[in-house]
Amino acid sequence: MSLKKIAESLGEVLPGELLQDVKKNVRGVVQGSLNKMDLVTREELNVQEKVLARTREQVESLQQRVNELEKALQDTAEP
């Protein structure tokens, strides 16, 4: 059963005040659980994805440069 269906069922059964208390308590429990999971925000994830993309580009560029230098070294070493 999905959370939405459970919430709807509770809304039909519980009186208004009790329903608000249950919602408040559930929200607190869920928020506490999420805080313990050490999750990151979407914004933090986007920033890290951009950093990773830049780093990947730099690694690829450096790898290409190393390959060019190795080839140049081999060409000068051959008679």
C-alpha positions as CSV (number, residue, x, y, z in Angstrom):
1,M,0.0,0.0,0.0
2,S,1.4,3.4,-1.0
3,L,1.9,6.2,1.5
4,K,-0.6,8.3,-0.4
5,K,-3.3,5.6,0.1
6,I,-2.4,5.2,3.7
7,A,-2.7,9.0,4.3
8,E,-6.0,9.1,2.5
9,S,-7.3,6.2,4.6
10,L,-6.2,7.9,7.8
11,G,-7.8,11.1,6.6
12,E,-11.1,9.3,6.3
13,V,-11.0,7.6,9.6
14,L,-9.3,10.0,12.0
15,P,-10.9,13.2,13.3
16,G,-9.3,16.5,12.2
17,E,-7.2,17.3,15.3
18,L,-5.9,13.7,15.6
19,L,-5.1,13.6,11.9
20,Q,-3.0,16.8,12.2
21,D,-1.1,15.3,15.2
22,V,-0.4,12.1,13.2
23,K,0.8,14.1,10.2
24,K,3.0,16.2,12.4
25,N,4.5,13.1,14.1
26,V,5.0,11.2,10.8
27,R,6.6,14.2,9.2
28,G,9.0,14.4,12.2
29,V,9.9,10.7,12.0
30,V,10.5,10.9,8.2
31,Q,12.5,14.1,8.5
32,G,14.6,12.5,11.3
33,S,15.2,9.4,9.2
34,L,16.2,11.5,6.1
35,N,18.6,13.5,8.2
36,K,20.3,10.3,9.5
37,M,20.8,9.2,5.9
38,D,23.2,12.1,5.2
39,L,21.6,12.9,1.9
40,V,22.6,15.8,-0.3
41,T,20.4,18.4,-1.9
42,R,19.8,18.5,-5.7
43,E,21.8,21.7,-5.8
44,E,24.8,20.0,-4.2
45,L,24.5,17.0,-6.5
46,N,24.4,19.3,-9.6
47,V,27.5,21.2,-8.4
48,Q,29.4,17.9,-7.9
49,E,28.3,16.7,-11.3
50,K,29.8,19.8,-12.9
51,V,33.0,19.4,-10.9
52,L,33.2,15.7,-12.1
53,A,32.6,16.7,-15.7
54,R,35.4,19.3,-15.6
55,T,37.7,16.9,-13.9
56,R,36.9,14.2,-16.5
57,E,37.7,16.7,-19.3
58,Q,41.0,17.5,-17.7
59,V,42.0,13.9,-17.3
60,E,41.1,13.2,-20.9
61,S,43.2,16.2,-22.0
62,L,46.1,15.2,-19.9
63,Q,45.9,11.6,-21.2
64,Q,46.0,12.9,-24.8
65,R,49.0,15.0,-24.0
66,V,50.8,12.1,-22.3
67,N,50.1,10.0,-25.4
68,E,51.5,12.7,-27.7
69,L,54.7,13.0,-25.5
70,E,55.2,9.3,-25.4
71,K,54.9,9.1,-29.2
72,A,57.3,12.0,-29.6
73,L,59.7,10.3,-27.3
74,Q,59.5,7.0,-29.2
75,D,60.0,8.9,-32.5
76,T,63.2,10.5,-31.3
77,A,64.5,7.3,-29.8
78,E,64.1,5.3,-33.1
79,P,67.1,5.5,-35.5
